[in-house]
């Protein structure tokens, strides 16, 4: 099968290529997915550069963290899926392999694709969707009447978090660039702060939860807008967390999402109910994986970048 791979760590344009590699083996509780599309994420270019590596590569590493496609085979102990099912998944981060014509994934990490979504839309949802869901429902407790600030409301995680927070009954404030204000408002934000011309910490206060997808000075200023007992949840490390927590009398934590097929099914329900729609910005062919990764590396996206693997 064809797959986007690296054989050594380094700069994207020097090490990423498409090669023929063996189709992954099928375990007893695995499904073999014929990948139609795969989402591209910041973690993917970090993997390429070796930032998350435990050691040097000993062979081709198939890239990719999330995918949507059609089940083409199942292990003998699979009970939840059958050949021909349309599915989407956040693959096991220890294995990867979404940027390929086929991917093998444990059935517990897979969910049925909503019929209303294209494969490209479905492939854009698992990593960002699970990150947003877990930030709002596990790392914090967002519910009816919660006041929530989401940074980067037009980005991959932020655009999903805005919609999930609204579905949970929260009042949602989001930050976005000037050209994305209307988009984020259309996603359901009650108030959108243009971070290029406004300072959110001068406009909002007494918040229950801040979801930080940015870090740096934005994260630091976010402590000022939380009420005592509020929670800052970040997808990047929280600088000097214990000192900040004591100073502002709040909780503060960073986390990295975990794959979960049951939670993907919850996201699919929100899609079917019309309360969640993925936001896809660009679609690249598998052969242009390096270009897609470079674009994600540069940041500033409105929504997600996706690879179209097959049709």
C-alpha positions, 0 to 999 in steps of 0.5 A: 500500500502507499503511505506517507512515511519518514525513515529518519527525523528532520525537516518536513521537506527533507524527510517526508515522502510517499512509499510502498509499505506492507499493509498493517497486520490485523489483530483479533480485535482490530478493524482494517480501514480502507482510508479515504481521508486523514486529518493533519495536526500539529502533533504530526509535524512534531513527530516528523521532527523527532520531538516525541521520539524515544529513539532513532527510527529502525524502519519506515514510520507511517505518519498520521493520527486520525482517519475516516474510511471503510472497514475492509476486514475485521479480526475474529473477535470484533463485535462492533463493526462489519466489512463495509461500515463507514467509520472514523477514528483517532488511531493509537498514538503509539502506532500512528498510520493514518496517512496510508491507504489502509490502517489497522485500529482496535475496535474500541478506538473507532466509531460509525461515521455520521452519514451527513459528513464527507470522509474529509469532514469526518477525518478532521474531527477525531483529534480536535473533537476528543481534545475539546470534549475531554477539556470541557467534560473531564478536565473541567465541568462545563454545563448549563450556565457555565461561562467559558472562554475559548482561545483560538475559536477558529482553529481546529480544537477551538472551532469544535470546542465552541460548538460543544460548549454551546451544546453543553449549555454554556455561555461561550466567549471566544477569541479570533482574528479579525477575518474569523470573527463572523465565522466563530460567531456563526459557530455559536459563540455568544461573544467573539473578541478580535485579539488583533484589536482588543484585549480579552482580559479588559473585556471579560471577567468572572469566568468558570472555564478558560480553554487555552489552545495558544499558550504564552502571554495569552495563557498568562493573561487568562488567569486574570479573567477566571473567577476564584475556583475557576479552571484553566485547561490548556493543550500546552504546558501551564507555566509555573502552574502551582504558583499561578493556582495559588496566586489566583485561587483557581485550578490550572492543568494541561493535558493531551487527549486520549483516543476513545471510540465511545466519545467519538460516538458522542461527537457523532451524535452531536453531528447528527443532531445538528449541533456540531459541524467540522470545519475543513480549510484545505484538502491535499492529496496524499502525495502532497503530505509534506505541503500539508504538514508545512501549512499546519506547521505555520499555523493560523488555520481556520479549521482543519487541513485534511489529506484525501487518500482515496475516493 
